[in-house]
């Protein structure tokens, strides 16, 4: 009941953002399991409809998107699922006419396993995915930059 009462207390814009983030994260997580990544990204490109926000409101919009994704992730209870969060952030930001750069980095884990992490940057600042792992330990995939321009 606490979740519902907290949700009901939110302003309408935050409710809408939370519902949108929650829904997109579910879709992206399912899509990542069912579709090739390239197909999912082409779909993302098709539904992106950018607007142009006033520069003074840009920072507020970025913060609201990051907040809604954080809340949705908390509700979903996902721990190490950074890619659906990053894809959701990219889509929401681009639909608002905001620059969004999807970054995926890799590193060798202490157990010898390859580890990957996704995050989103806006004007050099990390919007989503910067609170968990130490990003300096990840090597960004350079091949993603070309793919990013085509898909995202």
DAMO-V10628 format. One line per field, one symbol per residue. ss: DSSP state (H for helix, E for strand, L for the rest). phi: phi as a letter, one per 30 degrees, with the letter a starting at -180 (. if undefined). psi: psi as a letter, one per 20 degrees, with the letter a starting at -180 (. if undefined). A space follows every 10 residues. Layout:
ss: ???
phi: ???
psi: ???
This chain:
ss: LHHHHHHHHL LHHHHHHHHH HHHHHHHHHH HHHHLLHHHH HHHHHHHLLL LLLLHHHHHH HHHHHHHHHH HHHHHHLLLL LHHHHHHHHH HHHHHLLLLL EEEEEEEELL LLLEEEEEEE EELLEEEELL LLLLHHHLEE LLLHHHHHHH HL
phi: .ddddddddd deeddddddd dedddddddd dddcbdeddd dddeddcdbd cbddedcedd dddddddddd ddddddidcc bddeddddde dddddcicdb cdbbbbaddd ciddcbbcbb cbhicdcbjc dddddddccd dddddddedd cc
psi: hggghgghiq qgghgggggg ggghhgghgg hhhhqqgggg hhgghhipnq aoqqhhiggg gghhggghgg gghghhkpfl mhghgggggg ghghhjkqpp opppqqrprh jiqpqqqqrp qoliqpgpji herohhipoq ohhhgghghg g.
